[in-house]
Amino acid sequence: MPLNPETIEKLARAGLTVIHPDPTASPSYRPVFISKIAAGFPSPADDYVERRLDLNQHCIHHPEATFFLRVSGHSMTGAGIHDNDILVVDRSLKPVHGKIVVAILDGEFTVKRLSREGCAGGHLALLPENDDYPRIEIHEGQELEIWGAATFVIHAL
């Protein structure tokens, strides 16, 4: 499902850069340890390797429908999506309430959380995850297309 140049240009205007996964790339496996790492109190570490992990297999479930998009902007920082992060977006997933989606609203791309709550008449809203940005209510007559669902975010620490 390749993207046409017009779609790539619209994504760029929205601050999203398309990065295509390489379907011909050989798997790159990394070790996965059997024990989990404590994010609260320290726990004894195990040196036992459970298996090997290929991040492509872990993050890409539908290769033909998956795209990487580089994010520009700060409206989703509360969801852990920061400026210059890479979103893994799966176009084959059904958009549901509460999920983070890449949407086209009136011809413009945006990344927001999809919501039905608090909307009059069963309409939808696109919610930012930063209080500095407004909630976007979808009204009668507006064109909304959910382009894909974000499944992972990749960012440097």
KOLTOR-776685 format. One record per residue: x negated, y negated, z of N, C-alpha, C in turn; residue in three letters; residue number from 1. Coordinates in pm, whole numbers, padded with zeros to 5 digits. Atoms other than C-alpha are relative to their C-alpha. Layout:
<rec n_px="X" n_py="Y" n_pz="Z" ca_px="X" ca_py="Y" ca_pz="Z" c_px="X" c_py="Y" c_pz="Z" type="ALA" seq="NUM"/>
...
This chain:
<rec n_px="-00084" n_py="00116" n_pz="00000" ca_px="00000" ca_py="00000" ca_pz="00000" c_px="-00090" c_py="-00124" c_pz="00000" type="MET" seq="1"/>
<rec n_px="00091" n_py="00115" n_pz="00005" ca_px="-00250" ca_py="-00268" ca_pz="-00115" c_px="00078" c_py="-00131" c_pz="00007" type="PRO" seq="2"/>
<rec n_px="-00061" n_py="00133" n_pz="-00012" ca_px="-00178" ca_py="-00634" ca_pz="-00047" c_px="-00031" c_py="-00080" c_pz="-00124" type="LEU" seq="3"/>
<rec n_px="00023" n_py="00087" n_pz="00115" ca_px="-00132" ca_py="-00879" ca_pz="-00329" c_px="-00070" c_py="-00128" c_pz="00047" type="ASN" seq="4"/>
<rec n_px="00074" n_py="00122" n_pz="-00037" ca_px="-00340" ca_py="-01200" ca_pz="-00337" c_px="00086" c_py="-00106" c_pz="00069" type="PRO" seq="5"/>
<rec n_px="-00089" n_py="00098" n_pz="-00062" ca_px="-00037" ca_py="-01415" ca_pz="-00245" c_px="00020" c_py="00031" c_pz="00148" type="GLU" seq="6"/>
<rec n_px="-00017" n_py="-00039" n_pz="-00140" ca_px="00018" ca_py="-01218" ca_pz="00076" c_px="-00126" c_py="-00027" c_pz="00079" type="THR" seq="7"/>
<rec n_px="00128" n_py="00025" n_pz="-00068" ca_px="-00352" ca_py="-01240" ca_pz="00166" c_px="-00017" c_py="-00150" c_pz="00025" type="ILE" seq="8"/>
<rec n_px="00010" n_py="00146" n_pz="-00016" ca_px="-00338" ca_py="-01617" ca_pz="00110" c_px="00093" c_py="-00050" c_pz="00110" type="GLU" seq="9"/>
<rec n_px="-00093" n_py="00039" n_pz="-00106" ca_px="-00028" ca_py="-01652" ca_pz="00334" c_px="-00054" c_py="00040" c_pz="00136" type="LYS" seq="10"/>
<rec n_px="00060" n_py="-00044" n_pz="-00126" ca_px="-00199" ca_py="-01449" ca_pz="00604" c_px="-00112" c_py="-00094" c_pz="00042" type="LEU" seq="11"/>
<rec n_px="00111" n_py="00091" n_pz="-00029" ca_px="-00503" ca_py="-01676" ca_pz="00580" c_px="00051" c_py="-00134" c_pz="00051" type="ALA" seq="12"/>
<rec n_px="-00057" n_py="00127" n_pz="-00046" ca_px="-00286" ca_py="-01988" ca_pz="00619" c_px="00051" c_py="00012" c_pz="00143" type="ARG" seq="13"/>
<rec n_px="-00048" n_py="-00024" n_pz="-00137" ca_px="-00146" ca_py="-01830" ca_pz="00939" c_px="-00114" c_py="00030" c_pz="00095" type="ALA" seq="14"/>
<rec n_px="00116" n_py="-00025" n_pz="-00085" ca_px="-00499" ca_py="-01779" ca_pz="01068" c_px="-00034" c_py="00146" c_pz="00014" type="GLY" seq="15"/>
<rec n_px="00025" n_py="-00143" n_pz="-00004" ca_px="-00503" ca_py="-01405" ca_pz="00998" c_px="-00083" c_py="00041" c_pz="-00120" type="LEU" seq="16"/>
<rec n_px="00086" n_py="-00045" n_pz="00107" ca_px="-00782" ca_py="-01251" ca_pz="00793" c_px="00015" c_py="00150" c_pz="-00015" type="THR" seq="17"/>
<rec n_px="-00017" n_py="-00143" n_pz="00025" ca_px="-00723" ca_py="-00910" ca_pz="00633" c_px="-00136" c_py="00067" c_pz="-00012" type="VAL" seq="18"/>
<rec n_px="00120" n_py="-00083" n_pz="00009" ca_px="-00995" ca_py="-00652" ca_pz="00688" c_px="00050" c_py="00141" c_pz="-00026" type="ILE" seq="19"/>
<rec n_px="-00051" n_py="-00133" n_pz="00035" ca_px="-00928" ca_py="-00320" ca_pz="00515" c_px="-00085" c_py="00110" c_pz="00062" type="HIS" seq="20"/>
<rec n_px="00076" n_py="-00115" n_pz="-00045" ca_px="-01022" ca_py="00008" ca_pz="00683" c_px="-00054" c_py="00075" c_pz="-00121" type="PRO" seq="21"/>
<rec n_px="00060" n_py="-00076" n_pz="00109" ca_px="-01251" ca_py="00223" ca_pz="00467" c_px="00045" c_py="00145" c_pz="00010" type="ASP" seq="22"/>
<rec n_px="-00051" n_py="-00137" n_pz="-00009" ca_px="-01060" ca_py="00547" ca_pz="00399" c_px="-00105" c_py="00106" c_pz="-00037" type="PRO" seq="23"/>
<rec n_px="00102" n_py="-00097" n_pz="00040" ca_px="-01375" ca_py="00709" ca_pz="00260" c_px="-00112" c_py="00009" c_pz="00103" type="THR" seq="24"/>
<rec n_px="00106" n_py="-00002" n_pz="-00101" ca_px="-01588" ca_py="00638" ca_pz="00569" c_px="00001" c_py="00132" c_pz="00075" type="ALA" seq="25"/>
<rec n_px="00009" n_py="-00124" n_pz="-00077" ca_px="-01713" ca_py="00945" ca_pz="00746" c_px="00028" c_py="-00031" c_pz="00146" type="SER" seq="26"/>
<rec n_px="-00030" n_py="00023" n_pz="-00141" ca_px="-01598" ca_py="00987" ca_pz="01106" c_px="-00126" c_py="-00036" c_pz="00079" type="PRO" seq="27"/>
<rec n_px="00109" n_py="00041" n_pz="-00087" ca_px="-01816" ca_py="00823" ca_pz="01368" c_px="00042" c_py="00034" c_pz="00143" type="SER" seq="28"/>
<rec n_px="-00043" n_py="-00050" n_pz="-00130" ca_px="-01777" ca_py="01018" ca_pz="01691" c_px="-00085" c_py="-00055" c_pz="00113" type="TYR" seq="29"/>
<rec n_px="00065" n_py="00046" n_pz="-00121" ca_px="-01862" ca_py="00884" ca_pz="02035" c_px="00046" c_py="00089" c_pz="00115" type="ARG" seq="30"/>
<rec n_px="-00042" n_py="-00088" n_pz="-00110" ca_px="-01858" ca_py="01081" ca_pz="02363" c_px="00112" c_py="-00062" c_pz="00083" type="PRO" seq="31"/>
<rec n_px="-00107" n_py="00038" n_pz="-00091" ca_px="-01551" ca_py="01067" ca_pz="02586" c_px="-00020" c_py="00083" c_pz="00126" type="VAL" seq="32"/>
<rec n_px="00023" n_py="-00072" n_pz="-00125" ca_px="-01596" ca_py="01157" ca_pz="02952" c_px="00132" c_py="00043" c_pz="00062" type="PHE" seq="33"/>
<rec n_px="-00120" n_py="-00058" n_pz="-00058" ca_px="-01347" ca_py="01370" ca_pz="03142" c_px="00060" c_py="-00087" c_pz="00110" type="ILE" seq="34"/>
<rec n_px="-00053" n_py="00084" n_pz="-00108" ca_px="-01318" ca_py="01131" ca_pz="03437" c_px="00027" c_py="-00140" c_pz="-00052" type="SER" seq="35"/>
<rec n_px="-00032" n_py="00138" n_pz="00035" ca_px="-01165" ca_py="00788" ca_pz="03415" c_px="-00088" c_py="-00091" c_pz="00083" type="LYS" seq="36"/>
<rec n_px="00081" n_py="00097" n_pz="-00073" ca_px="-01357" ca_py="00478" ca_pz="03521" c_px="00093" c_py="-00084" c_pz="00087" type="ILE" seq="37"/>
<rec n_px="-00081" n_py="00077" n_pz="-00093" ca_px="-01222" ca_py="00293" ca_pz="03823" c_px="-00006" c_py="-00148" c_pz="-00033" type="ALA" seq="38"/>
<rec n_px="-00005" n_py="00144" n_pz="00021" ca_px="-01107" ca_py="-00062" ca_pz="03761" c_px="00034" c_py="-00069" c_pz="00132" type="ALA" seq="39"/>
<rec n_px="-00027" n_py="00055" n_pz="-00133" ca_px="-01026" ca_py="-00108" ca_pz="04131" c_px="-00116" c_py="00035" c_pz="00090" type="GLY" seq="40"/>
<rec n_px="00106" n_py="-00045" n_pz="-00090" ca_px="-01234" ca_py="00082" ca_pz="04384" c_px="-00090" c_py="00098" c_pz="-00072" type="PHE" seq="41"/>
<rec n_px="00093" n_py="-00093" n_pz="00064" ca_px="-01548" ca_py="00269" ca_pz="04274" c_px="00033" c_py="00145" c_pz="00035" type="PRO" seq="42"/>
<rec n_px="-00017" n_py="-00143" n_pz="-00025" ca_px="-01525" ca_py="00647" ca_pz="04240" c_px="-00124" c_py="00071" c_pz="-00051" type="SER" seq="43"/>
<rec n_px="00117" n_py="-00073" n_pz="00048" ca_px="-01792" ca_py="00913" ca_pz="04193" c_px="00011" c_py="00026" c_pz="-00150" type="PRO" seq="44"/>
<rec n_px="00000" n_py="-00020" n_pz="00145" ca_px="-01890" ca_py="00941" ca_pz="03826" c_px="-00028" c_py="00146" c_pz="-00033" type="ALA" seq="45"/>
<rec n_px="00028" n_py="-00134" n_pz="00051" ca_px="-01881" ca_py="01272" ca_pz="03640" c_px="-00089" c_py="-00014" c_pz="-00121" type="ASP" seq="46"/>
<rec n_px="00088" n_py="00003" n_pz="00117" ca_px="-02150" ca_py="01346" ca_pz="03386" c_px="00048" c_py="00097" c_pz="-00107" type="ASP" seq="47"/>
<rec n_px="-00051" n_py="-00101" n_pz="00091" ca_px="-01931" ca_py="01592" ca_pz="03201" c_px="00067" c_py="-00065" c_pz="-00121" type="TYR" seq="48"/>
<rec n_px="-00060" n_py="00051" n_pz="00123" ca_px="-01850" ca_py="01508" ca_pz="02837" c_px="00116" c_py="00090" c_pz="-00038" type="VAL" seq="49"/>
<rec n_px="-00120" n_py="-00077" n_pz="00032" ca_px="-01495" ca_py="01617" ca_pz="02757" c_px="00004" c_py="00037" c_pz="-00148" type="GLU" seq="50"/>
<rec n_px="-00006" n_py="-00022" n_pz="00144" ca_px="-01506" ca_py="01579" ca_pz="02379" c_px="-00060" c_py="-00121" c_pz="-00067" type="ARG" seq="51"/>
<rec n_px="00049" n_py="00116" n_pz="00073" ca_px="-01606" ca_py="01337" ca_pz="02107" c_px="00119" c_py="-00072" c_pz="-00062" type="ARG" seq="52"/>
<rec n_px="-00110" n_py="00085" n_pz="00044" ca_px="-01389" ca_py="01050" ca_pz="01991" c_px="-00039" c_py="-00078" c_pz="-00124" type="LEU" seq="53"/>
<rec n_px="00015" n_py="00084" n_pz="00118" ca_px="-01359" ca_py="00893" ca_pz="01647" c_px="00103" c_py="-00112" c_pz="00014" type="ASP" seq="54"/>
<rec n_px="-00093" n_py="00111" n_pz="-00018" ca_px="-01208" ca_py="00546" ca_pz="01689" c_px="00097" c_py="-00015" c_pz="-00115" type="LEU" seq="55"/>
<rec n_px="-00094" n_py="00004" n_pz="00112" ca_px="-01057" ca_py="00568" ca_pz="01342" c_px="00117" c_py="00095" c_pz="00025" type="ASN" seq="56"/>
<rec n_px="-00107" n_py="-00094" n_pz="-00030" ca_px="-00860" ca_py="00875" ca_pz="01448" c_px="00084" c_py="-00048" c_pz="00117" type="GLN" seq="57"/>
<rec n_px="-00071" n_py="00048" n_pz="-00118" ca_px="-00769" ca_py="00712" ca_pz="01779" c_px="00089" c_py="-00121" c_pz="-00031" type="HIS" seq="58"/>
<rec n_px="-00070" n_py="00127" n_pz="00023" ca_px="-00658" ca_py="00374" ca_pz="01640" c_px="00083" c_py="-00004" c_pz="-00127" type="CYS" seq="59"/>
<rec n_px="-00069" n_py="00006" n_pz="00130" ca_px="-00530" ca_py="00454" ca_pz="01290" c_px="00077" c_py="00130" c_pz="-00021" type="ILE" seq="60"/>
<rec n_px="-00084" n_py="-00119" n_pz="00015" ca_px="-00238" ca_py="00695" ca_pz="01272" c_px="00060" c_py="00011" c_pz="-00140" type="HIS" seq="61"/>
<rec n_px="-00055" n_py="00002" n_pz="00136" ca_px="-00111" ca_py="00594" ca_pz="00927" c_px="-00096" c_py="-00081" c_pz="-00088" type="HIS" seq="62"/>
<rec n_px="00105" n_py="00074" n_pz="00071" ca_px="-00421" ca_py="00501" ca_pz="00721" c_px="00050" c_py="-00082" c_pz="-00119" type="PRO" seq="63"/>
<rec n_px="-00048" n_py="00071" n_pz="00119" ca_px="-00227" ca_py="00402" ca_pz="00409" c_px="00083" c_py="-00123" c_pz="00035" type="GLU" seq="64"/>
<rec n_px="-00085" n_py="00112" n_pz="-00041" ca_px="-00013" ca_py="00156" ca_pz="00610" c_px="-00066" c_py="-00087" c_pz="00106" type="ALA" seq="65"/>
<rec n_px="00067" n_py="00071" n_pz="-00108" ca_px="-00275" ca_py="00021" ca_pz="00852" c_px="-00097" c_py="-00104" c_pz="-00055" type="THR" seq="66"/>
<rec n_px="00088" n_py="00110" n_pz="00037" ca_px="-00457" ca_py="-00310" ca_pz="00822" c_px="-00061" c_py="-00058" c_pz="00125" type="PHE" seq="67"/>
<rec n_px="00062" n_py="00077" n_pz="-00106" ca_px="-00699" ca_py="-00503" ca_pz="01039" c_px="00019" c_py="-00147" c_pz="-00034" type="PHE" seq="68"/>
<rec n_px="-00019" n_py="00143" n_pz="00020" ca_px="-00616" ca_py="-00870" ca_pz="01083" c_px="-00080" c_py="-00076" c_pz="00106" type="LEU" seq="69"/>
<rec n_px="00074" n_py="00084" n_pz="-00095" ca_px="-00849" ca_py="-01125" ca_pz="01242" c_px="00091" c_py="-00117" c_pz="00039" type="ARG" seq="70"/>
<rec n_px="-00093" n_py="00099" n_pz="-00056" ca_px="-00651" ca_py="-01362" ca_pz="01465" c_px="-00069" c_py="-00135" c_pz="00015" type="VAL" seq="71"/>
<rec n_px="00047" n_py="00136" n_pz="-00023" ca_px="-00691" ca_py="-01738" ca_pz="01478" c_px="00106" c_py="-00070" c_pz="00084" type="SER" seq="72"/>
<rec n_px="-00096" n_py="00070" n_pz="-00083" ca_px="-00526" ca_py="-01928" ca_pz="01760" c_px="00008" c_py="00059" c_pz="00140" type="GLY" seq="73"/>
<rec n_px="-00003" n_py="-00033" n_pz="-00142" ca_px="-00432" ca_py="-01901" ca_pz="02126" c_px="00140" c_py="00032" c_pz="00053" type="HIS" seq="74"/>
<rec n_px="-00137" n_py="-00019" n_pz="-00048" ca_px="-00057" ca_py="-01832" ca_pz="02140" c_px="00025" c_py="00136" c_pz="00064" type="SER" seq="75"/>
<rec n_px="-00024" n_py="-00135" n_pz="-00053" ca_px="-00101" ca_py="-01466" ca_pz="02243" c_px="-00103" c_py="00040" c_pz="00107" type="MET" seq="76"/>
<rec n_px="00105" n_py="-00032" n_pz="-00097" ca_px="-00376" ca_py="-01490" ca_pz="02508" c_px="00053" c_py="00077" c_pz="00121" type="THR" seq="77"/>
<rec n_px="-00059" n_py="-00073" n_pz="-00113" ca_px="-00141" ca_py="-01363" ca_pz="02781" c_px="00019" c_py="00147" c_pz="-00027" type="GLY" seq="78"/>
<rec n_px="-00010" n_py="-00141" n_pz="00039" ca_px="-00113" ca_py="-01036" ca_pz="02589" c_px="-00138" c_py="00059" c_pz="-00027" type="ALA" seq="79"/>
<rec n_px="00136" n_py="-00049" n_pz="00023" ca_px="-00492" ca_py="-01006" ca_pz="02568" c_px="-00046" c_py="-00014" c_pz="-00144" type="GLY" seq="80"/>
<rec n_px="00038" n_py="00025" n_pz="00139" ca_px="-00506" ca_py="-01128" ca_pz="02207" c_px="-00055" c_py="-00142" c_pz="-00007" type="ILE" seq="81"/>
<rec n_px="00069" n_py="00128" n_pz="-00003" ca_px="-00759" ca_py="-01408" ca_pz="02172" c_px="-00045" c_py="-00042" c_pz="-00140" type="HIS" seq="82"/>
<rec n_px="00052" n_py="00053" n_pz="00125" ca_px="-00892" ca_py="-01629" ca_pz="01896" c_px="-00118" c_py="00085" c_pz="-00047" type="ASP" seq="83"/>
<rec n_px="00105" n_py="-00078" n_pz="00065" ca_px="-01114" ca_py="-01426" ca_pz="01659" c_px="00007" c_py="00151" c_pz="00030" type="ASN" seq="84"/>
<rec n_px="-00019" n_py="-00143" n_pz="-00022" ca_px="-00988" ca_py="-01087" ca_pz="01787" c_px="00046" c_py="00067" c_pz="-00128" type="ASP" seq="85"/>
<rec n_px="-00048" n_py="-00078" n_pz="00114" ca_px="-00905" ca_py="-00811" ca_pz="01542" c_px="00120" c_py="00082" c_pz="00046" type="ILE" seq="86"/>
<rec n_px="-00119" n_py="-00081" n_pz="-00027" ca_px="-00554" ca_py="-00664" ca_pz="01546" c_px="00003" c_py="00118" c_pz="-00095" type="LEU" seq="87"/>
<rec n_px="-00029" n_py="-00116" n_pz="00084" ca_px="-00485" ca_py="-00315" ca_pz="01418" c_px="00152" c_py="-00004" c_pz="-00018" type="VAL" seq="88"/>
<rec n_px="-00143" n_py="00017" n_pz="00030" ca_px="-00146" ca_py="-00349" ca_pz="01245" c_px="00046" c_py="00115" c_pz="-00088" type="VAL" seq="89"/>
<rec n_px="-00056" n_py="-00114" n_pz="00073" ca_px="00062" ca_py="-00053" ca_pz="01128" c_px="00134" c_py="-00044" c_pz="-00059" type="ASP" seq="90"/>
<rec n_px="-00122" n_py="00044" n_pz="00069" ca_px="00323" ca_py="-00144" ca_pz="00868" c_px="00107" c_py="00107" c_pz="-00005" type="ARG" seq="91"/>
<rec n_px="-00098" n_py="-00107" n_pz="00008" ca_px="00495" ca_py="00196" ca_pz="00891" c_px="00084" c_py="00013" c_pz="00127" type="SER" seq="92"/>
<rec n_px="-00072" n_py="-00011" n_pz="-00127" ca_px="00614" ca_py="00152" ca_pz="01251" c_px="00125" c_py="-00087" c_pz="00001" type="LEU" seq="93"/>
<rec n_px="-00125" n_py="00075" n_pz="-00012" ca_px="00968" ca_py="00042" ca_pz="01327" c_px="-00019" c_py="-00109" c_pz="00106" type="LYS" seq="94"/>
<rec n_px="00013" n_py="00107" n_pz="-00100" ca_px="00969" ca_py="-00299" ca_pz="01500" c_px="00109" c_py="00014" c_pz="00106" type="PRO" seq="95"/>
<rec n_px="-00097" n_py="-00012" n_pz="-00108" ca_px="01137" ca_py="-00278" ca_pz="01840" c_px="-00021" c_py="-00112" c_pz="00101" type="VAL" seq="96"/>
<rec n_px="00002" n_py="00103" n_pz="-00104" ca_px="01218" ca_py="-00518" ca_pz="02122" c_px="-00120" c_py="00022" c_pz="00092" type="HIS" seq="97"/>
<rec n_px="00111" n_py="-00005" n_pz="-00093" ca_px="00914" ca_py="-00598" ca_pz="02333" c_px="-00135" c_py="00027" c_pz="-00063" type="GLY" seq="98"/>
<rec n_px="00127" n_py="-00030" n_pz="00066" ca_px="00649" ca_py="-00500" ca_pz="02078" c_px="-00059" c_py="-00126" c_pz="-00063" type="LYS" seq="99"/>
<rec n_px="00067" n_py="00111" n_pz="00067" ca_px="00391" ca_py="-00738" ca_pz="01935" c_px="-00001" c_py="00030" c_pz="-00149" type="ILE" seq="100"/>
<rec n_px="-00016" n_py="-00020" n_pz="00143" ca_px="00451" ca_py="-00786" ca_pz="01565" c_px="-00067" c_py="-00112" c_pz="-00079" type="VAL" seq="101"/>
<rec n_px="00036" n_py="00101" n_pz="00097" ca_px="00316" ca_py="-00968" ca_pz="01265" c_px="00128" c_py="-00026" c_pz="-00079" type="VAL" seq="102"/>
<rec n_px="-00128" n_py="00034" n_pz="00062" ca_px="00619" ca_py="-01151" ca_pz="01130" c_px="-00019" c_py="-00108" c_pz="-00105" type="ALA" seq="103"/>
<rec n_px="-00006" n_py="00107" n_pz="00098" ca_px="00697" ca_py="-01366" ca_pz="00830" c_px="00132" c_py="-00074" c_pz="00027" type="ILE" seq="104"/>
<rec n_px="-00117" n_py="00080" n_pz="-00028" ca_px="00935" ca_py="-01644" ca_pz="00932" c_px="00003" c_py="-00117" c_pz="-00097" type="LEU" seq="105"/>
<rec n_px="-00015" n_py="00105" n_pz="00101" ca_px="01055" ca_py="-01868" ca_pz="00650" c_px="-00127" c_py="-00014" c_pz="-00083" type="ASP" seq="106"/>
<rec n_px="00117" n_py="-00002" n_pz="00088" ca_px="00751" ca_py="-01767" ca_pz="00443" c_px="-00134" c_py="-00018" c_pz="00068" type="GLY" seq="107"/>
<rec n_px="00124" n_py="00021" n_pz="-00074" ca_px="00491" ca_py="-01823" ca_pz="00718" c_px="-00026" c_py="00117" c_pz="00095" type="GLU" seq="108"/>
<rec n_px="00037" n_py="-00110" n_pz="-00089" ca_px="00303" ca_py="-01547" ca_pz="00902" c_px="-00027" c_py="-00049" c_pz="00141" type="PHE" seq="109"/>
<rec n_px="00033" n_py="00027" n_pz="-00139" ca_px="00272" ca_py="-01538" ca_pz="01281" c_px="-00011" c_py="00132" c_pz="00075" type="THR" seq="110"/>
<rec n_px="00009" n_py="-00115" n_pz="-00089" ca_px="00183" ca_py="-01293" ca_pz="01557" c_px="00071" c_py="-00039" c_pz="00129" type="VAL" seq="111"/>
<rec n_px="-00079" n_py="00029" n_pz="-00120" ca_px="00435" ca_py="-01284" ca_pz="01843" c_px="00062" c_py="00129" c_pz="00053" type="LYS" seq="112"/>
<rec n_px="-00073" n_py="-00113" n_pz="-00058" ca_px="00628" ca_py="-01051" ca_pz="02074" c_px="00146" c_py="-00011" c_pz="-00045" type="ARG" seq="113"/>
<rec n_px="-00138" n_py="-00004" n_pz="00049" ca_px="00966" ca_py="-00948" ca_pz="01930" c_px="00095" c_py="00015" c_pz="00119" type="LEU" seq="114"/>
<rec n_px="-00093" n_py="-00004" n_pz="-00113" ca_px="01260" ca_py="-01010" ca_pz="02165" c_px="00144" c_py="-00015" c_pz="-00044" type="SER" seq="115"/>
<rec n_px="-00144" n_py="00016" n_pz="00016" ca_px="01636" ca_py="-00971" ca_pz="02176" c_px="00061" c_py="-00065" c_pz="00124" type="ARG" seq="116"/>
<rec n_px="-00054" n_py="00051" n_pz="-00126" ca_px="01679" ca_py="-01087" ca_pz="02537" c_px="00013" c_py="-00151" c_pz="-00002" type="GLU" seq="117"/>
<rec n_px="-00021" n_py="00144" n_pz="-00011" ca_px="01822" ca_py="-01430" ca_pz="02602" c_px="00035" c_py="-00067" c_pz="-00131" type="GLY" seq="118"/>
<rec n_px="-00034" n_py="00058" n_pz="00131" ca_px="01928" ca_py="-01477" ca_pz="02240" c_px="00150" c_py="00005" c_pz="-00020" type="CYS" seq="119"/>
<rec n_px="-00144" n_py="00008" n_pz="00023" ca_px="02278" ca_py="-01591" ca_pz="02157" c_px="00039" c_py="00080" c_pz="-00123" type="ALA" seq="120"/>
<rec n_px="-00055" n_py="-00070" n_pz="00116" ca_px="02484" ca_py="-01374" ca_pz="01925" c_px="-00086" c_py="00116" c_pz="-00049" type="GLY" seq="121"/>
<rec n_px="00081" n_py="-00115" n_pz="00040" ca_px="02234" ca_py="-01087" ca_pz="01920" c_px="-00115" c_py="-00035" c_pz="-00093" type="GLY" seq="122"/>
<rec n_px="00112" n_py="00042" n_pz="00085" ca_px="01976" ca_py="-01292" ca_pz="01731" c_px="-00131" c_py="00042" c_pz="00063" type="HIS" seq="123"/>
<rec n_px="00133" n_py="-00033" n_pz="-00047" ca_px="01606" ca_py="-01232" ca_pz="01766" c_px="-00077" c_py="-00125" c_pz="00036" type="LEU" seq="124"/>
<rec n_px="00094" n_py="00108" n_pz="-00030" ca_px="01326" ca_py="-01444" ca_pz="01907" c_px="-00140" c_py="00055" c_pz="-00013" type="ALA" seq="125"/>
<rec n_px="00142" n_py="-00033" n_pz="00004" ca_px="00951" ca_py="-01444" ca_pz="01860" c_px="-00063" c_py="-00075" c_pz="00116" type="LEU" seq="126"/>
<rec n_px="00050" n_py="00059" n_pz="-00123" ca_px="00777" ca_py="-01502" ca_pz="02191" c_px="-00151" c_py="-00010" c_pz="00001" type="LEU" seq="127"/>
<rec n_px="00144" n_py="00012" n_pz="-00021" ca_px="00430" ca_py="-01642" ca_pz="02245" c_px="-00034" c_py="00058" c_pz="00137" type="PRO" seq="128"/>
<rec n_px="00048" n_py="-00046" n_pz="-00131" ca_px="00223" ca_py="-01512" ca_pz="02536" c_px="-00094" c_py="-00105" c_pz="00058" type="GLU" seq="129"/>
<rec n_px="00075" n_py="00114" n_pz="-00052" ca_px="00096" ca_py="-01856" ca_pz="02632" c_px="00102" c_py="-00111" c_pz="00019" type="ASN" seq="130"/>
<rec n_px="-00101" n_py="00102" n_pz="-00032" ca_px="00309" ca_py="-02120" ca_pz="02805" c_px="-00017" c_py="-00131" c_pz="-00076" type="ASP" seq="131"/>
<rec n_px="00022" n_py="00122" n_pz="00077" ca_px="00156" ca_py="-02393" ca_pz="02588" c_px="00070" c_py="00004" c_pz="-00137" type="ASP" seq="132"/>
<rec n_px="-00064" n_py="-00017" n_pz="00130" ca_px="00349" ca_py="-02257" ca_pz="02287" c_px="00148" c_py="00029" c_pz="00019" type="TYR" seq="133"/>
<rec n_px="-00144" n_py="-00018" n_pz="-00017" ca_px="00727" ca_py="-02261" ca_pz="02232" c_px="00050" c_py="00136" c_pz="-00048" type="PRO" seq="134"/>
<rec n_px="-00076" n_py="-00118" n_pz="00043" ca_px="00960" ca_py="-01965" ca_pz="02202" c_px="00061" c_py="-00034" c_pz="-00136" type="ARG" seq="135"/>
<rec n_px="-00058" n_py="00024" n_pz="00132" ca_px="01083" ca_py="-01928" ca_pz="01842" c_px="00130" c_py="00079" c_pz="-00012" type="ILE" seq="136"/>
<rec n_px="-00131" n_py="-00063" n_pz="00016" ca_px="01455" ca_py="-01856" ca_pz="01820" c_px="00028" c_py="00015" c_pz="-00149" type="GLU" seq="137"/>
<rec n_px="-00035" n_py="-00025" n_pz="00140" ca_px="01567" ca_py="-01702" ca_pz="01492" c_px="00148" c_py="-00032" c_pz="-00017" type="ILE" seq="138"/>
<rec n_px="-00138" n_py="00045" n_pz="00020" ca_px="01882" ca_py="-01873" ca_pz="01368" c_px="00054" c_py="00047" c_pz="-00134" type="HIS" seq="139"/>
<rec n_px="-00069" n_py="-00034" n_pz="00125" ca_px="02136" ca_py="-01798" ca_pz="01099" c_px="-00059" c_py="-00082" c_pz="-00114" type="GLU" seq="140"/>
<rec n_px="00055" n_py="00067" n_pz="00117" ca_px="01995" ca_py="-01880" ca_pz="00757" c_px="-00152" c_py="00004" c_pz="-00009" type="GLY" seq="141"/>
<rec n_px="00146" n_py="-00012" n_pz="00006" ca_px="01630" ca_py="-01828" ca_pz="00850" c_px="-00035" c_py="00138" c_pz="-00055" type="GLN" seq="142"/>
<rec n_px="00048" n_py="-00127" n_pz="00055" ca_px="01434" ca_py="-01558" ca_pz="00672" c_px="-00106" c_py="00057" c_pz="00092" type="GLU" seq="143"/>
<rec n_px="00094" n_py="-00067" n_pz="-00088" ca_px="01258" ca_py="-01313" ca_pz="00903" c_px="-00030" c_py="00139" c_pz="-00056" type="LEU" seq="144"/>
<rec n_px="00044" n_py="-00134" n_pz="00038" ca_px="01057" ca_py="-01011" ca_pz="00792" c_px="-00107" c_py="00042" c_pz="00099" type="GLU" seq="145"/>
<rec n_px="00104" n_py="-00054" n_pz="-00087" ca_px="00863" ca_py="-00799" ca_pz="01037" c_px="-00095" c_py="00076" c_pz="-00090" type="ILE" seq="146"/>
<rec n_px="00100" n_py="-00053" n_pz="00094" ca_px="00548" ca_py="-00722" ca_pz="00840" c_px="-00068" c_py="00124" c_pz="00054" type="TRP" seq="147"/>
<rec n_px="00063" n_py="-00116" n_pz="-00061" ca_px="00399" ca_py="-00474" ca_pz="01086" c_px="-00005" c_py="-00015" c_pz="00151" type="GLY" seq="148"/>
<rec n_px="00012" n_py="-00002" n_pz="-00145" ca_px="00353" ca_py="-00376" ca_pz="01448" c_px="-00146" c_py="00011" c_pz="00040" type="ALA" seq="149"/>
<rec n_px="00137" n_py="-00007" n_pz="-00050" ca_px="00027" ca_py="-00440" ca_pz="01632" c_px="-00010" c_py="00122" c_pz="00091" type="ALA" seq="150"/>
<rec n_px="00018" n_py="-00121" n_pz="-00080" ca_px="-00106" ca_py="-00118" ca_pz="01783" c_px="-00122" c_py="-00008" c_pz="00091" type="THR" seq="151"/>
<rec n_px="00121" n_py="00016" n_pz="-00079" ca_px="-00451" ca_py="-00217" ca_pz="01912" c_px="-00055" c_py="-00140" c_pz="-00024" type="PHE" seq="152"/>
<rec n_px="00074" n_py="00125" n_pz="00017" ca_px="-00656" ca_py="-00530" ca_pz="01968" c_px="-00145" c_py="00029" c_pz="00035" type="VAL" seq="153"/>
<rec n_px="00144" n_py="-00019" n_pz="-00021" ca_px="-01034" ca_py="-00537" ca_pz="01943" c_px="-00061" c_py="-00137" c_pz="00024" type="ILE" seq="154"/>
<rec n_px="00070" n_py="00127" n_pz="-00025" ca_px="-01232" ca_py="-00815" ca_pz="02106" c_px="-00126" c_py="00023" c_pz="00082" type="HIS" seq="155"/>
<rec n_px="00127" n_py="-00008" n_pz="-00072" ca_px="-01577" ca_py="-00874" ca_pz="02241" c_px="00018" c_py="-00047" c_pz="00143" type="ALA" seq="156"/>
<rec n_px="-00001" n_py="00043" n_pz="-00140" ca_px="-01637" ca_py="-00911" ca_pz="02612" c_px="-00111" c_py="-00099" c_pz="00024" type="LEU" seq="157"/>
